[in-house]
Amino acid sequence: MPVINRIAEFHAEMTKWRRDIHAHPETAFEENRTADLVAAKLQSFGIEVHRGLAKTGVVGTLKGAKPGPKTIGLRADMDALHIHEKNRFDHRSQNDGKMHACGHDGHTTMLLGAAKYLAETRNFTGTVHFIFQPAEENQAGGRVMVEEGLFDQFPVDFVFGMHNMPGMPLGTIGMRAGPIMAAADNFELTIRGRGTHAAMPHLGIDPVQAAAQIIIGFQTIASRITDPLESVVVSVTQVMAGDTWNVLPEEVTLRGTTRALTPEIHATIQPLMKRIADGIAAANGCTADLQPRIGYPATVNTANEVKLAAAAAEKVVGAARVDTDVVPLMGAEDFAFMLKKRPGAYVWLGNGPGEGGCLLHNPSYDFNDEILPIGASYWASLVETTLAK
C-alpha cells in the first residue's frame, strides 16, 4: 500500500496547516496558539480533546469501530527554537527570534492528518491517544507530561514517535531496536585561581591555562578511558573568562554537553570529568567546581515495537525503503522519557538531501511538505495494523 488515497486528497490542506504553524512559532511551554489550533482541528474531526498537561499539551482520544483491549499512543512535538529565520518565503516566521527549525510544525501536521483520516474511517479495534507535546527542545516537556500523569490519565500499551531527518532520502523510514538517540547532560565548570597583572603571571594563579588543559583532558574520556567501541561525546561549547587585555582573571567558566548511548557509559562521564578537572586544577594551584545539569536519557526502542513500526512503514513506502538498522545519532530526544515508561519505537522519516541549509537547527531550514502524506499514512497504517480488527 502506498500513501493512503484519502490522505493524499487532503495533502494541500495539510500543507496549509503546516505553513501556518511554521509562520507562528512558539517556544517551550508557550505553544498556546499552536495548542489552540491542534485542539480545534481535533474537535472538528470528532475527536475527544483533553488539555492542560505540561501547560500547553493536548491529547486527543479516538476509539475504533469496535471496542478492544489495546491502546496505542502517537506523539508529536509542537515547539519551535530560539533562532532567527533567514528564509524569505511567504510562510517564514512572523515571531522574530523564533523559528520552526527542527520540523515540529511538520510533526504536528502529520499527526493531525492521521487523526483526520482515522476519525473518518475508524478502521481499527481499540483506542488511539494522539499526544501533542510541548517543549521538546531543552525543556523536557515529555518528562513533564509523564510526571503530570500522562499514562495514568491515558493508559497505553505502547507509544510511538517520529522525527523528520534531512540527509535521508525523501520518503525513507529508518529505525532500530535499542538506543537510537543518545542520553544528553549539560555541565558548568568553574576554575578559580588568583587574578593578577598579565605582565606578572608569577604573582597570580592562572585559571585560563588550567582551563585549556582541562578542555584537552576531557577528550581523553572518549579517546583513552572509554572502550573505543562505545559512543561518547564531551564537548566544551562555551569558555567565559576575563574582562580586559592585560589582566589574568580570577576564574574561568566552561560550559558544554556530554552524550552517550548506554546508561552504563552515561553514568561514568561526569565522575570522570570531575576527576580530570580536580586533578588538573590542583596541579596548577586552582580549584574546580563541576555542576552537572542532568538532561535527557537515551532514546531506547523496544524490539517488538520496532517490528510493528517496520511492518506499518513497509505498507506505505515499501520494504526496500525501510531501514531497521540505522546508525544511532548522538543527538537527544525527550521522547526517551515516554519510552522509559512504555514500550515503543521512535522512527526517522527521510526529509530529502538537506541542501541550501535545510538542516536541523539551521536558520535556513524548512520542513519538506512532500513528506506530509507519507508521515500521516505511516501513522494511520501503524494504528490499523497494530490495532487490527
C-alpha positions as CSV (number, residue, x, y, z in Angstrom):
1,M,0.0,0.0,0.0
2,P,1.5,3.4,-1.0
3,V,0.3,6.7,0.6
4,I,-3.3,6.3,1.6
5,N,-5.5,7.8,-1.1
6,R,-7.8,9.7,1.3
7,I,-4.8,11.3,3.0
8,A,-3.3,12.2,-0.4
9,E,-6.6,14.0,-1.1
10,F,-6.0,16.5,1.7
11,H,-2.3,17.0,1.1
12,A,-2.9,20.6,0.1
13,E,-4.9,21.1,3.3
14,M,-2.2,19.7,5.5
15,T,0.4,21.9,3.7
16,K,-1.7,25.0,4.7
17,W,-1.8,23.8,8.3
18,R,1.9,23.2,8.4
19,R,2.8,26.6,6.9
20,D,0.5,28.4,9.2
21,I,2.2,26.7,12.2
22,H,5.6,27.5,10.7
23,A,4.7,31.2,10.4
24,H,3.7,31.4,14.0
25,P,6.4,29.5,16.0
26,E,6.2,29.3,19.8
27,T,8.9,28.0,22.1
28,A,8.8,25.9,25.2
29,F,5.6,25.9,27.3
30,E,4.3,28.9,25.3
31,E,2.7,27.0,22.5
32,N,-0.7,28.5,23.1
33,R,-1.7,29.4,19.6
34,T,-0.4,26.0,18.3
35,A,-2.3,24.1,21.0
36,D,-5.5,26.0,20.2
37,L,-5.1,25.1,16.5
38,V,-4.5,21.5,17.4
39,A,-7.4,21.3,19.7
40,A,-9.7,23.0,17.3
41,K,-8.7,20.6,14.5
42,L,-9.2,17.5,16.6
43,Q,-12.6,18.7,17.8
44,S,-13.6,19.4,14.2
45,F,-12.7,15.7,13.4
46,G,-14.9,14.5,16.2
47,I,-12.1,13.5,18.5
48,E,-12.3,13.9,22.3
49,V,-9.8,16.6,23.4
50,H,-8.0,16.9,26.7
51,R,-5.8,19.9,27.6
52,G,-3.5,21.1,30.4
53,L,-0.7,18.5,30.8
54,A,2.6,20.3,30.8
55,K,0.8,23.6,30.4
56,T,0.1,23.6,26.7
57,G,-0.1,19.8,25.9
58,V,-3.0,18.4,24.0
59,V,-4.2,14.8,23.9
60,G,-6.9,13.6,21.5
61,T,-8.7,10.3,22.2
62,L,-10.3,8.2,19.5
63,K,-12.0,4.8,19.7
64,G,-12.1,2.4,16.8
65,A,-15.2,1.0,15.1
66,K,-15.1,-1.9,17.7
67,P,-14.0,-1.8,21.3
68,G,-10.8,-3.6,22.0
69,P,-8.3,-4.1,24.8
70,K,-5.3,-2.4,23.2
71,T,-4.5,1.3,23.3
72,I,-1.7,3.0,21.3
73,G,-0.1,6.4,21.9
74,L,1.2,8.5,19.0
75,R,3.3,11.5,19.9
76,A,4.2,14.7,18.0
77,D,6.2,17.7,19.4
78,M,4.9,21.3,18.9
79,D,7.6,23.7,20.0
80,A,10.0,25.9,18.0
81,L,13.5,27.1,18.6
82,H,15.1,30.4,19.6
83,I,16.6,31.0,16.1
84,H,16.3,34.0,13.7
85,E,14.9,32.6,10.5
86,K,16.8,33.5,7.3
87,N,14.2,32.2,4.8
88,R,12.2,34.7,2.7
89,F,9.3,32.6,1.6
90,D,5.7,33.7,2.5
91,H,5.3,31.3,5.4
92,R,8.6,32.4,7.2
93,S,8.4,33.1,10.9
94,Q,6.4,36.1,12.0
95,N,7.8,35.9,15.5
96,D,11.2,37.5,15.5
97,G,13.9,35.3,17.1
98,K,11.7,32.1,17.0
99,M,11.6,29.5,14.3
100,H,10.5,26.0,13.4
101,A,14.0,24.9,12.6
102,C,13.5,21.3,13.6
103,G,10.3,20.4,11.8
104,H,8.0,20.2,14.7
105,D,5.5,22.0,12.6
106,G,5.6,19.1,10.2
107,H,5.4,16.5,13.0
108,T,2.3,18.2,14.4
109,T,0.7,18.4,11.0
110,M,1.4,14.7,10.1
111,L,-0.3,13.6,13.3
112,L,-3.2,15.8,12.7
113,G,-3.5,14.4,9.2
114,A,-3.5,10.9,10.6
115,A,-6.1,11.9,13.2
116,K,-8.4,13.3,10.5
117,Y,-8.2,10.1,8.4
118,L,-8.6,7.7,11.4
119,A,-11.6,9.7,12.7
120,E,-13.3,9.3,9.3
121,T,-12.6,5.6,8.9
122,R,-12.2,4.2,12.5
123,N,-10.8,1.0,10.8
124,F,-9.3,-0.4,14.0
125,T,-10.2,-2.1,17.2
126,G,-9.2,-0.3,20.5
127,T,-8.2,3.2,21.3
128,V,-5.7,5.8,20.0
129,H,-4.3,8.7,22.0
130,F,-2.9,11.5,19.9
131,I,-0.3,13.1,22.1
132,F,0.8,16.7,21.1
133,Q,3.7,17.6,23.4
134,P,5.2,21.0,24.2
135,A,8.8,21.9,25.0
136,E,10.9,19.1,23.4
137,E,13.8,21.5,22.8
138,N,15.9,21.6,26.0
139,Q,12.9,21.9,28.5
140,A,11.9,18.2,28.6
141,G,8.2,18.6,28.0
142,G,7.9,14.9,27.5
143,R,9.2,14.3,31.1
144,V,6.7,16.9,32.4
145,M,3.8,15.2,30.7
146,V,4.8,11.9,32.1
147,E,5.3,13.3,35.6
148,E,1.9,15.0,35.5
149,G,0.2,11.7,34.8
150,L,0.1,11.3,31.0
151,F,0.0,7.5,31.1
152,D,-2.2,7.4,34.3
153,Q,-4.9,9.5,32.5
154,F,-4.3,8.0,29.1
155,P,-3.0,4.4,29.6
156,V,-1.3,2.9,26.5
157,D,0.1,-0.5,25.7
158,F,2.8,1.1,23.5
159,V,3.8,4.6,22.4
160,F,5.4,5.7,19.1
161,G,7.2,8.9,18.0
162,M,8.6,10.2,14.7
163,H,11.1,12.8,13.5
164,N,12.0,14.1,10.1
165,M,15.6,13.6,9.1
166,P,17.3,15.8,6.5
167,G,20.0,13.8,4.7
168,M,17.9,10.7,4.5
169,P,16.3,10.1,1.0
170,L,12.8,11.6,0.8
171,G,10.2,9.1,2.0
172,T,12.5,6.5,3.5
173,I,11.9,5.4,7.1
174,G,14.6,4.4,9.5
175,M,14.6,2.8,12.9
176,R,16.5,0.3,15.1
177,A,15.9,-1.8,18.2
178,G,17.9,-0.5,21.2
179,P,19.4,3.0,21.6
180,I,18.6,5.2,18.6
181,M,19.5,8.6,20.1
182,A,21.9,9.5,23.0
183,A,21.5,10.5,26.6
184,A,22.5,14.1,27.0
185,D,23.6,16.1,30.0
186,N,25.0,19.7,30.3
187,F,27.6,20.9,32.6
188,E,29.2,24.1,34.0
189,L,32.7,24.0,35.4
190,T,34.2,26.9,37.3
191,I,38.0,27.0,37.6
192,R,39.3,29.5,40.2
193,G,42.8,30.9,40.5
194,R,44.2,34.3,41.6
195,G,44.0,37.3,39.4
196,T,47.0,39.5,38.6
197,H,48.5,41.7,36.0
198,A,49.1,39.7,32.8
199,A,52.7,41.0,32.6
200,M,53.4,39.4,36.0
201,P,51.8,36.0,35.9
202,H,54.1,34.6,38.5
203,L,52.3,36.7,41.1
204,G,48.9,35.1,40.4
205,I,47.4,31.7,39.7
206,D,46.3,31.5,36.1
207,P,42.9,29.7,35.6
208,V,43.0,30.2,31.8
209,Q,45.8,27.8,31.1
210,A,44.4,25.4,33.6
211,A,41.1,25.6,31.7
212,A,42.9,24.9,28.5
213,Q,44.5,21.8,29.9
214,I,41.1,20.6,31.3
215,I,39.4,21.0,27.9
216,I,42.1,18.8,26.3
217,G,41.9,16.4,29.3
218,F,38.2,15.9,28.8
219,Q,38.8,14.5,25.3
220,T,40.7,11.6,26.9
221,I,37.3,10.3,28.2
222,A,36.4,9.2,24.7
223,S,39.9,8.5,23.4
224,R,41.7,6.8,26.3
225,I,39.3,6.0,29.2
226,T,36.2,4.6,27.5
227,D,36.0,1.4,25.4
228,P,36.7,2.5,21.8
229,L,33.6,0.6,20.7
230,E,31.3,2.8,22.9
231,S,29.9,6.1,21.7
232,V,30.8,9.1,23.9
233,V,30.9,12.8,23.3
234,V,32.2,15.5,25.6
235,S,32.0,19.0,24.0
236,V,33.0,22.2,25.7
237,T,30.9,24.8,23.9
238,Q,31.4,28.0,26.0
239,V,34.5,29.5,27.5
240,M,34.0,32.6,29.6
241,A,36.9,34.4,31.3
242,G,38.3,37.9,31.9
243,D,37.2,41.4,31.1
244,T,40.3,43.1,29.5
245,W,43.6,42.5,27.7
246,N,46.1,42.8,30.4
247,V,44.5,41.0,33.4
248,L,44.7,37.4,34.3
249,P,41.2,36.7,35.6
250,E,40.2,35.2,39.0
251,E,38.1,32.5,37.3
252,V,37.1,30.7,34.1
253,T,33.8,29.1,33.4
254,L,33.4,26.3,30.9
255,R,30.0,25.0,29.7
256,G,29.2,22.2,27.4
257,T,27.4,18.9,26.8
258,T,28.0,15.2,27.2
259,R,26.5,12.4,25.3
260,A,26.4,8.5,25.5
261,L,24.2,5.8,24.1
262,T,24.1,3.4,27.0
263,P,23.1,4.0,30.7
264,E,26.3,2.4,31.9
265,I,28.6,4.7,30.0
266,H,26.3,7.7,30.6
267,A,26.7,7.2,34.4
268,T,30.5,7.3,34.2
269,I,31.1,10.5,32.2
270,Q,30.6,13.3,34.8
271,P,32.5,11.4,37.6
272,L,35.4,11.1,35.1
273,M,35.1,14.8,34.2
274,K,35.3,15.7,37.9
275,R,38.4,13.5,38.4
276,I,40.1,15.2,35.5
277,A,39.1,18.7,36.4
278,D,40.1,18.3,40.1
279,G,43.4,16.8,39.2
280,I,44.5,19.3,36.6
281,A,43.2,22.3,38.7
282,A,45.1,21.1,41.7
283,A,48.3,20.6,39.7
284,N,48.0,24.3,38.7
285,G,47.1,25.6,42.1
286,C,43.5,26.2,41.2
287,T,40.2,24.8,42.4
288,A,37.5,23.3,40.1
289,D,33.7,23.2,40.8
290,L,31.7,21.0,38.4
291,Q,28.0,21.5,38.3
292,P,26.2,18.8,36.3
293,R,22.8,19.6,34.7
294,I,21.0,16.3,34.1
295,G,19.2,16.3,30.7
296,Y,17.6,13.5,28.7
297,P,18.1,9.7,28.9
298,A,18.9,7.7,25.8
299,T,16.0,7.0,23.4
300,V,15.7,3.3,23.5
301,N,13.4,1.4,21.2
302,T,11.9,-2.0,22.2
303,A,12.4,-4.8,19.6
304,N,8.8,-5.9,19.3
305,E,7.6,-2.3,18.7
306,V,10.3,-1.8,16.1
307,K,8.8,-4.8,14.2
308,L,5.4,-3.2,14.4
309,A,6.7,0.1,13.2
310,A,8.6,-1.6,10.3
311,A,5.5,-3.5,9.2
312,A,3.5,-0.4,9.1
313,A,6.2,1.6,7.3
314,E,6.6,-1.2,4.6
315,K,2.9,-0.9,3.8
316,V,3.4,2.8,3.0
317,V,6.9,3.1,1.4
318,G,7.8,-0.5,0.6
319,A,10.3,-2.8,2.2
320,A,13.2,-1.5,0.2
321,R,12.8,2.0,1.7
322,V,12.6,0.8,5.3
323,D,15.9,0.5,7.2
324,T,15.6,-1.3,10.5
325,D,19.3,-1.0,11.4
326,V,20.1,2.8,11.2
327,V,23.2,4.1,12.8
328,P,22.2,5.9,16.1
329,L,22.7,9.6,16.4
330,M,24.3,11.4,19.4
331,G,21.5,14.0,19.4
332,A,19.0,13.6,22.2
333,E,15.2,13.5,22.3
334,D,12.8,13.8,25.2
335,F,10.5,11.1,23.8
336,A,13.0,9.0,25.8
337,F,11.0,9.7,28.9
338,M,7.9,8.1,27.4
339,L,9.9,5.1,26.3
340,K,11.2,4.6,29.8
341,K,7.5,4.2,30.9
342,R,6.1,2.2,28.0
343,P,7.4,0.0,25.2
344,G,7.6,1.7,21.8
345,A,9.6,2.9,18.9
346,Y,11.0,6.2,17.6
347,V,11.5,6.4,13.8
348,W,13.1,8.8,11.3
349,L,11.3,9.9,8.2
350,G,13.6,11.0,5.3
351,N,13.2,14.7,4.5
352,G,15.5,14.8,1.5
353,P,19.1,15.9,0.9
354,G,19.2,18.9,3.2
355,E,20.5,21.3,0.5
356,G,20.8,25.0,0.9
357,G,21.0,24.9,4.7
358,C,17.9,22.7,5.0
359,L,19.4,21.0,8.1
360,L,18.0,20.6,11.6
361,H,18.5,23.7,13.7
362,N,19.7,25.7,10.7
363,P,18.2,29.2,10.1
364,S,17.5,28.2,6.5
365,Y,15.7,25.0,7.4
366,D,12.2,24.3,6.2
367,F,10.2,21.1,6.5
368,N,9.6,19.3,3.2
369,D,5.8,19.3,2.6
370,E,6.1,16.4,0.1
371,I,6.5,14.0,3.1
372,L,3.4,15.1,4.9
373,P,1.1,12.4,3.4
374,I,3.9,9.8,3.9
375,G,4.2,10.5,7.6
376,A,0.4,10.7,8.1
377,S,-0.1,7.5,6.2
378,Y,2.6,5.8,8.3
379,W,0.7,6.8,11.5
380,A,-2.6,5.6,10.1
381,S,-1.0,2.3,8.9
382,L,0.6,1.8,12.3
383,V,-2.8,2.1,14.0
384,E,-4.6,0.0,11.5
385,T,-2.1,-2.8,11.6
386,T,-1.3,-2.7,15.3
387,L,-5.0,-2.5,16.3
388,A,-6.3,-4.7,13.5
389,K,-9.9,-5.9,13.8
